[in-house]
Amino acid sequence: MLRIYQNTYRRTARKAVVYSATKVVCCNHSTLCNITSNPRRTGGAGGHWEQHSNGNNRGHEEFLLGGNQARGWTIPPNSRGYGMLVVRVLKGALKLRYLVLGGAIGGGVSLSKKYEDWKEGLPDLKWLEDALPQGERWSQFSRNLIEVGSVVKNAIDIDPKLKQLGEDKLSEWRSWFDNRLDDAIEAADYQGTQIVETKEDIKAKTTVAALGISVDESRKKYDKLQSQVETLQTEIMNVQIKYQKELEKMEKENRELRQQYLILKTNKKTTAKRIKKSLIDMYSEVLDELSGYDTGYTMADHLPRVVVVGDQSSGKTSVLESIAKARIFPRGSGEMMTRAPVKVTLAEGPYHVAQFRDSDREYDLTKESDLADLRREVEFRMRASVRGGKTVSNEVIAMTVKGPGLQRMVLVDLPGIISTMTVDMASDTKDSIHQMTKHYMSNPNAIILCIQDGSVDAERSNVTDLVMQCDPLGRRTIFVLTKVDLAEELADPDRIRKILSGKLFPMKALGYYAVVTGRGRKDDSIDAIRQYEEDFFKNSKLFHRRGVIMPHQVTSRNLSLAVSDRFWKMVRETIEQQADAFKATRFNLETEWKNNFPRLRESGRDELFDKAKGEILDEVVTLSQISAKKWDDALTLKLWEKLSNYVFENVYLPAAQSGSQNSFNTMVDIKLRQWAEQALPAKSVEAGWEALQQEFISLMERAKKGHDHDGVFDQLKAAVVDEAIRRHSWEDKAIDMLRVIQLNTLEDRFVHDKAEWDQAVKFLENSVTTKLVQTDETLAQMFGPGPWTRFAYWKSLTQDQQKRRSVKGELDKILKNDVKHLPTLSYDELTTVRKNLQRDNVDVDTDYIRQTWFPVYRKHFLQQALHRAKDCRKAYYLYTQQGAECEISCSDVVLFWRIQQVIKVTGNALRQQVINREARRLDKEIKAVLDEFSDDEEKKAHLLTGKRVQLAEELIKVRQIQEKLEEFINSLNQEK
């Protein structure tokens, strides 16, 4: 009988075949299978399915045909076609099952192993736990893959070698199965059976009997299965691609981390790779250096550049934009927009970008937002360059434009020439524009791009006469007629022909070009404008007539090619001559430096500024090295200088003139407390700030006396110190802290020992003596010089001084009669003095007498206070025993002792603040000022002056220009 086995295992298993006369056995194992006694299910045509097993617990199913049926059974001929179709379906299903199952298991194991390897070599990947399953989740994922393996075809892209091996094994099994089936059929026929059917008929019949389905149903199921396979294959491939990208990303990060780790470990510094500059960039840098060196073209800056000149609103800016292929300039409706020279360096590059010389930002010219930002920045820089009520400026705005297909050149866009000024313009605007235009065109190597508006009458042009004055032979002038689309409609065609042939203007030029700069729409892009220009010249009757104009004389593209060609030709002709001129200039400057400063190195302003910065900061550090005693002395003197006037005028004198010791003490306590709560802390901080300033300036002055002092820094150092001190302010919380300390100190009213008493007496005597000297000076000015001074210096008294002396004589009598006189004169005393003076023919009023009385009485009071201080010198023990009831009034000594203690504790607190806080804060202020000054070239030029500085700056600048010129020439020769 015939047995057909259904294989359920991997295609790499070994195979064996057993032949007999009446049956064919196909087994997947080396041992023969044992037939079980109970069939699993029966098939059609007298056959049935049986389940087999072997010693390895591996099983398979077979379809059995009975012996008689195997020998005498026949299959109708019309069933062969259906049988062949079903067999092919079966073969495809078998192929799909083996391929999917093997791919699923092998791919799952390979992916798991690959993931574990990555996991060991990569950084922490906890963030991928949600993306990649782990542990039990991974096992479940593998089982799910096996389950869907029966319906998934080529689900996972496994290793190419494994895949190729699987395909080879599958092809080998398929060939083996077909050959063995043929052999079995042939053997059955050979033994006398009546079977005449082919192997395809047997397969079809057997499959139909086994599956119990029709051919149409099997085809539909196969198509449905194929569709599901393709869908699942696509989804799993997407997941695999996602994981592969994540792995590649992690691999890249891992390499970067390892590289950083090795760099840190070996402490190696990576050097930046030098980027090779293009020729036009090198040339532009030379022009930038020259712009700050020789602004008048008087010596050496005769390097070529393209100067764009034209009347206002003639379209010169539009021509430049068309050459740059981007609308980079601001627009205005009839108003002047170009207010300063704009140097545009055009270079070829992969991306269309623009960048200012002094900025790191790149503007993407393909984005409208960046274009708008660029135009705003250009307008802002133009308006910022105009100062002092001017309308135009000579300050150059430098920018670089790079992009695909741009012609390399350097262009300078100048303000348009005007014939009439408006009321909002400066009075010198017209002359300033003419002078600026001549200034740039006077360069003998400058290429003049003369822009003429074709839509207006040629006689109204101002630029042609100006160009003819600077280039009468037209050897470096290129004439451009703009807006020819409007000119074709408005002007006479013959007139336009004359202009473009150079027969209308007396001005001569190298070439004549016609361009269209737009349709008058602000929002049109450069591409739209260029397309409109191309279409116009294609369809224009004016430019298609024979002999009118050559094709290369139209369109902005041809213009840019011509200008660029002429520019580089001029550069190659003149660059060597310019380099030789700078060599000669450098030699002259170096010779002058050696003769004037033979022992000094050429240090420019930047280097000198850095050196001065270091010296200033070193002096700030010296502040922390000042001794505590010196700080105490300086703060004590400054505090008493600030507080003495208030103590005398508002506390001591009013209290001492109150009449009694009790009222003196009461008034002193009240006034001192009010003073400590309000003005004293702020005055103390002010005194500390001035002491800090004074000490710092003293250090700077002492530094000037050193043997290595360089006087070139003096002006800069003084300006930095003044600005830093002006900005510096004491901490606000210091006032509150001082208020508490001072209030607590003033509450103490008892002198503790004899030493402090003596110090207070001495402090009182010195203070009173100082005030007495000031009062004597006031009296000397009021009463004039004494007899000896008048005699020795031949001086005389004025009439007012004589009156003052007369009044003083009467006032001295009053004080002599009453030593303890009150601070004010009574009405009777004023009347008496006035009448006594009238008897001597001196007529004065009462206010005059009071004005004289004030300094006279003050001197009298201070003298009495000085006597009391001397009496109190030996009264300490009497004071300690009797206190306030002491026979000798020493309340003023106690007052000055309290003031002295306040000054002492305040000075100590201020010293600690200076050392711990304020010196560092002043250091920060000085650093901030130095940083600001370092960025301000005008400030440095103003503060660092002298022949030495100017000569060094010029020499350094010439060296830089010469080096850049030589580098450019070498690159230019290499390009040739």
SEKOL-791160 format. One record per residue (C-alpha): x, y, z; residue in three letters. Coordinates in steps of 0.2 Angstrom, whole numbers, plus 5000, padded with zeros to 4 digits. Each point is the difference from the previous one (the first is absolute). Layout:
BEGIN
XYZALA...
***
This chain:
BEGIN
500050005000MET500550184998LEU500450115015ARG500350194998ILE500750095015TYR499750185006GLN501650075007ASN499850125015THR501850035004TYR501550114994ARG500649974983ARG501849975006THR499449835008ALA500749844992ARG498949904988LYS499849814996ALA498949904987VAL499449825001VAL499449924984TYR498849854999SER498949934986ALA498450065006THR500450165011LYS501250155001VAL500650065017VAL500750175001CYS500750035018CYS501050155007ASN501149895012HIS501349864998SER498949875008THR498449934993LEU498450065007CYS498849885010ASN498250014994ILE498850035014THR498449895002SER498850145001ASN499850114985PRO499950195002ARG498850034986ARG499549914984THR500250074983GLY499049974984GLY500249854987ALA500249875013GLY501550085009GLY500250075017HIS501350115010TRP501049925013GLU501250075013GLN501849945002HIS501350025013SER501849955003ASN501249985015GLY500450185000ASN498250055004ASN499950084983ARG498449974989GLY499250024984HIS498449964991GLU499849894984GLU498649964989PHE499749814997LEU499349924985LEU499349825002GLY500949864992GLY498749964988ASN499650184996GLN501950034998ALA500149864987ARG498350024991GLY499650185003TRP499950124985THR499750194999ILE498950074987PRO500950094986PRO499050165002ASN500650025018SER501850024995ARG499950194997GLY499250035017TYR501349895008GLY501450104992MET499350165006LEU499849945018VAL501749925000VAL500850174995ARG499050095014VAL500649865012LEU501850024995LYS499950195002GLY499249985017ALA501449885005LEU501350124994LYS499250155009LEU499949905016ARG501849945000TYR500750174995LEU498950105012VAL500349895015LEU501949984997GLY500150194997GLY499050045016ALA501049895011ILE501750044993GLY499650194999GLY499350015018GLY501649915006VAL501150114990SER499250165005LEU500049955018SER501949965000LYS500350164990LYS499150115013TYR500949925014GLU501750034992ASP499550194997TRP499350015018LYS501749955007GLU501050124989GLY498950155001LEU499650135014PRO498549995011ASP498449964989LEU498750005013LYS499050134989TRP499849864987LEU499149885012GLU498450054992ASP500749984983ALA500949835001LEU499249865011PRO501249925013GLN499949845011GLY498349915000GLU499350134988ARG501449954988TRP499549825002SER498250044997GLN500550104985PHE501049854993SER498549885003ARG498950124991ASN501250014985LEU499949814999ILE498150005001GLU499950124986VAL501449914990GLY498749884992SER499250154991VAL501450124998VAL501249994985LYS501750085001ASN499550095016ALA501750055006ILE501550044990ASP501249875007ILE501849994997ASP500449984981PRO501149855002LYS498749915010LEU498650054988LYS501049934985GLN500449845010LEU498149985003GLY499650034982GLU501349874994ASP499349875013LYS498250044994LEU500449974982SER500949845004GLU498549935010TRP498850054986ARG501149914987SER500149855011TRP498149995003PHE499650014982ASP501349864995ASN499549895014ARG498150024995LEU500549954982ASP500949855005ASP498649945011ALA498750024986ILE501149914988GLU500349865012ALA498149975003ALA499749994981ASP501549884998TYR499249875012GLN498449984989GLY498950135007THR498750084989GLN500450175005ILE500250114985VAL499850165008GLU501550125001THR500850065016LYS499050174998GLU498449905000ASP500549915015ILE500550165009LYS498450094995ALA498849855005LYS500949975016THR500050195005THR498250024996VAL499649845010ALA501050065014ALA499450185001LEU498249974995GLY499950174991ILE499850054982SER501350084989VAL499150185000ASP500050005019GLU501849955001SER500550144988ARG499050135009LYS500849945017LYS501750014992TYR499750184993ASP499450055017LYS501549925009LEU501250094987GLN499250175004SER500249975019GLN501849954997VAL500450164991GLU499150115012THR500949925015LEU501650004991GLN499950194997THR499550045018GLU501549895007ILE501250084988MET499550175006ASN500349955018VAL501749934995GLN500550164991ILE499550105015LYS501049895012TYR501550014987GLN500050195000LYS500050005019GLU501449885000LEU501050104988GLU499650165010LYS500649925016MET501649934991GLU500450184994LYS499850075018GLU501049855007ASN501450054988ARG499950185005GLU500049965018LEU501549884998ARG500950144991GLN499750135013GLN500549875013TYR501749974992LEU500350194997ILE499750035019LEU501049855005LYS501550044990THR499850195002ASN500250034982LYS499350164992LYS499349994983THR500550144988THR498750084989ALA500249964982LYS500550154990ARG498750044987ILE500750064984LYS499450174994LYS499450044983SER500950134989LEU498650135001ILE499949985019ASP501950035002MET499850154989TYR498650075009SER501049985017GLU501350114992VAL498850134995LEU499350005018ASP501750035007GLU500350144988LEU498350085004SER500750055018GLY501750044994TYR499950124985ASP498350074998THR500550144988GLY500949894987TYR501550125002THR501349875001MET499849814996ALA498249955000ASP499749994981HIS499449825000LEU498649974988PRO498249995005ARG498350024990VAL499350175005VAL498150014996VAL499550184997VAL498450084993GLY498650125003ASP498849975014GLN498649874996SER501049964984SER500049825004GLY501849975005LYS499549915016THR498949894990SER501449964988VAL501149955015LEU498649895007GLU499849924983SER501949964999ILE499949935018ALA498449914996LYS499150065016ALA499050155005ARG501250055015ILE499750185001PHE498650105008PRO498750084989ARG499250175000GLY498750104990SER501050144993GLY501050035016GLU501949985001MET500349835007MET501949984997THR500850125013ARG501749925001ALA501249904989PRO499649815000VAL501449894995LYS499449834994VAL501249864997THR499249874988LEU500749825000ALA499549844994GLU499449875013GLY498849855002PRO498750105010TYR499350174997HIS500450095016VAL500550185005ALA501050065015GLN500750165007PHE501850025003ARG499850045018ASP498749865004SER499949825001ASP498249984994ARG499749934983GLU498450054991TYR499249864989ASP499650104984LEU498849864995THR498850045015LYS498950154999GLU500250035019SER501950005000ASP499950124985LEU498850125010ALA501249995015ASP501550044988LEU499150154993ARG499650075017ARG501749985006GLU500750094985VAL498850145003GLU500450015018PHE501950004997ARG499850144987MET499050115012ARG501149965014ALA501550064990SER499350174997VAL500450125015ARG500050185004GLY498550054989GLY500749934984LYS499149914987THR501349894993VAL501649925007SER501749954994ASN500049855012GLU500149844990VAL498849855003ILE500949844994ALA499149844996MET500349844991THR498749914989VAL500449824994LYS499049894989GLY500049884986PRO500450084983GLY500550175007LEU501450094992GLN501550045011ARG500250195002MET500050145013VAL498750144997LEU499750165009VAL498250075000ASP500050195002LEU498650125004PRO499150064985GLY500550174993ILE498650135003ILE499750174991SER498850075012THR499949995019MET498549985011THR499650095017VAL500449855010ASP501849984993MET501650085007ALA500550164991SER501649914994ASP499249844994THR500250044981LYS501950055002ASP500349855011SER499349884988ILE501050084986HIS501649995010GLN499749825005MET499749954982THR501650094994LYS501049925014HIS499649824995TYR500150044981MET501750095002SER500849835003ASN500949974984PRO499749815001ASN498150015004ALA498849944988ILE498650124998ILE498249924997LEU499150154994CYS498149975002ILE498850114989GLN498149995001ASP499349964983GLY498350065004SER500550185002VAL500750134988ASP501949984999ALA500350185002GLU499450005018ARG501449885004SER501350075013ASN501149845001VAL500750004982THR500850175002ASP500849955017LEU500649834992VAL500850094986MET501050125011GLN500849855009CYS500249884985ASP500050114984PRO500749864989LEU498749875006GLY501449875003ARG499249945017ARG498150054997THR498649884996ILE498450084996PHE498349925005VAL498350054993LEU498749955012THR498149994998LYS500149974982VAL498349925000ASP499250175004LEU501250094988ALA499449894986GLU498250075003GLU500550185004LEU501650054991ALA500550014982ASP500749844994PRO501450094990ASP500550095016ARG500149845010ILE501149934986ARG501250155001LYS500149985019ILE500549824999LEU501250034986SER500950145009GLY499550134988LYS498850115011LEU501150045015PHE501750084998PRO500549885014MET501049854994LYS499949825007ALA500749834998LEU498349924997GLY498250044999TYR498749895008TYR498150005001ALA499149925015VAL498349985007VAL499950025019THR498249965003GLY498250044997ARG499850135014GLY499449875013ARG500949995016LYS499549825004ASP500749934984ASP501449875003SER501750014990ILE499549844991ASP498450094994ALA500950154995ILE501349914990ARG498749894991GLN499050164996TYR501750084993GLU500349844990GLU498350004993ASP500050194996PHE501749984990PHE499349854991LYS498450094994ASN500650184998SER500050074983LYS501250135004LEU501449885004PHE499749874986HIS500350124986ARG501549954990ARG501550105005GLY499250105014VAL500949915015ILE501049855003MET499249865011PRO501450005012HIS499650185005GLN498349965008VAL499449925016THR500750015017SER500949834998ARG501150074986ASN500350165009LEU500749905016SER501149904989LEU500750154992ALA500350095016VAL500849855008SER501149974986ASP500650184999ARG500250015019PHE501249855001TRP500950064985LYS500350175009MET500549905016VAL501349904991ARG500750154991GLU500250115016THR500249895015ILE501949984998GLU500350194999GLN498950025016GLN501049875010ALA501650094995ASP499450165006ALA499649935017PHE501749925001LYS500850174998ALA498850075013THR500449875012ARG501950034998PHE499850185004ASN498949985015LEU501249875007GLU501550114998THR499150145008GLU499649895015TRP501849945002LYS500650185000ASN498750065013ASN499749855011PHE501549894998PRO499749905016ARG498149984999LEU499049874991ARG498650064989GLU498449985011SER498450054993GLY498550075010ARG499349835003ASP501649945008GLU500350165010LEU498249995006PHE500249825006ASP501650055009LYS499250155008ALA498549895005LYS501249885009GLY500950145010GLU498350085005ILE499449835007LEU501649975009ASP499850175009GLU498249945005VAL500849845008VAL501250125010THR498550075009LEU499849845009SER501850015006GLN499850175009ILE500249985019SER498550015012ALA500850155009LYS500250104984LYS498149964996TRP499550065018ASP501050164999ASP499350044982ALA498249965005LEU500150105016THR500750154992LEU498749994986LYS498649975013LEU500450155011TRP500250104984GLU498249964995LYS499350015018LEU500950145008SER498950144993ASN498449925005TYR500749965018VAL500550185003PHE498650094991GLU498549895004ASN500549915017VAL501450085010TYR499750194997LEU498150005003PRO500249895015ALA501450095008ALA499150174998GLN498549935008SER500550075017GLY500149845012SER500849845001GLN498449905001ASN499250084985SER501749974991PHE499949815003ASN498249994995THR500250104984MET501549904996VAL499149835002ASP498550054990ILE501150074985LYS501249865000LEU498649874999ARG499150094986GLN501750024991TRP500449815002ALA498349954994GLU500050114984GLN501650084993ALA501449925009LEU500049834992PRO499950074982ALA501450135004LYS501149865007SER499849894984VAL500450164990GLU501550025010ALA500549824997GLY499850014982TRP501050164999GLU501449925010ALA500049854989LEU500150114984GLN501450105008GLN501049855005GLU499849924982PHE500650174992ILE501450015012SER500649834994LEU499950054982MET501050165003GLU501349905009ARG500149884985ALA500450144989LYS501650035010LYS500749834996GLY501549984989HIS499049894988ASP498650124998HIS499350034982ASP499250174998GLY499049954985VAL498849915012PHE499750155011ASP498550074991GLN499249834998LEU500249955018LYS499350175006ALA498549984989ALA499749825006VAL500150045018VAL498950154999ASP498749904991GLU500149855012ALA499950115015ILE498550104993ARG499149844997ARG500449925017HIS498850015014SER500149935018TRP498849865004GLU498350065006ASP500049885015LYS501550085007ALA499050155005ILE498849905011ASP501449905008MET500950175004LEU498450075007ARG499949865013VAL501850015005ILE500050195002GLN498450015010LEU500749875012ASN501650095002THR499250175003LEU499049935014GLU501649985011ASP500350175009ARG501349955013PHE501950014996VAL500749835006HIS501950055004ASP501250145001LYS500849964984ALA498450024990GLU499750165010TRP501650074995ASP499749954982GLN498350095000ALA500850165008VAL501350004986LYS498749974987PHE499050145007LEU501550125000GLU500549964983ASN498250024993SER499850165009VAL501750064994THR499649964982THR498350105001LYS500950145008LEU501250014986VAL498650004988GLN499150145009THR501650105001ASP500149994981GLU498250064998THR500450155012LEU501550044990ALA499050014984GLN498750115009MET501150125010PHE501550014988GLY501849975003PRO500850055017GLY501250155002PRO501649904997TRP499449924984THR499450174994ARG501750075004PHE501049864992ALA499049974985TYR499450184997TRP498249965002LYS498550105006SER498349975007LEU498450034989THR498650105006GLN498949855005ASP501549925009GLN500250175010GLN498149995005LYS500249825005ARG501450045011ARG499050145008SER498649885003VAL501249875007LYS500750125013GLY498250035007GLU499649815000LEU501749965009ASP499450115014LYS498449915002ILE500949835001LEU501350075012LYS498750055012ASN499049844999ASP501149854996VAL498549885000LYS499050104988HIS498749924991LEU500249964981PRO498850144995THR500050195003LEU498550085008SER499150144993TYR500750125013ASP501749944996GLU499850034982LEU499350175003THR501550055011THR501349944988VAL499150094985ARG499950175010LYS501949985006ASN500549984982LEU498950154994GLN501050115013ARG501649944990ASP499150044984ASN499849824995VAL498249974994ASP499549814999VAL498449915002ASP499649865012THR500249864987ASP501850064997TYR500349995018ILE499349825001ARG501149944985GLN501550075009THR499549935017TRP499949824994PHE501949964996PRO500550115015VAL498949905012TYR500649844992ARG501850045003LYS499650055018HIS499049835003PHE501449894993LEU501350095010GLN498949965016GLN499849824994ALA501849984998LEU500350065018HIS498749885006ARG500949864991ALA501650045009LYS499150015017ASP499249834996CYS501749914996ARG500349965019LYS498249995005ALA499749814995TYR500049945018TYR498950145006LEU498849964985TYR499949815005THR499650055018GLN498850144998GLN499349964982GLY498850144994ALA500250105016GLU501850034997CYS500650175004GLU500950014984ILE498849994985SER500849864988CYS498449964991SER500850054983ASP501449885004VAL498749865002VAL499250054984LEU501649994990PHE500449845008TRP498349934994ARG500450074982ILE501749925001GLN499349835004GLN498850014986VAL501350054988ILE501149865006LYS498749864998VAL499450074984THR501750004993GLY500349825005ASN498449954992ALA500450094984LEU501749934999ARG499349825001GLN498850054986GLN501450074989VAL501149855002ILE498749864999ASN498850084988ARG500250174992GLU501849974994ALA499349854990ARG498550094994ARG501250144994LEU501049874991ASP498549954991LYS499550174995GLU501850034993ILE499949844990LYS498350054993ALA500750174995VAL501549924992LEU498949884990ASP499050154994GLU501550104995PHE500849854991SER498549994988ASP500050194997ASP501350044987GLU499750185001GLU500250005019LYS501749914998LYS500650124986ALA499550155011HIS500949935016LEU501549924992LEU500850144990THR501850064996GLY501249984986LYS500649835006ARG498249935000VAL499550074983GLN501649954992LEU499949825007ALA498149994994GLU500550054983GLU501449884999LEU499049865006ILE498650044988LYS501250014985VAL500849835004ARG498349925001GLN499550074983ILE501649954992GLN499849825007GLU498349994994LYS500550064983LEU501449884998GLU498849865005GLU498850054988PHE501350024986ILE500649825003ASN498349934999SER499650104985LEU501649934991ASN499549835005GLN498350024992GLU500850054984LYS
***
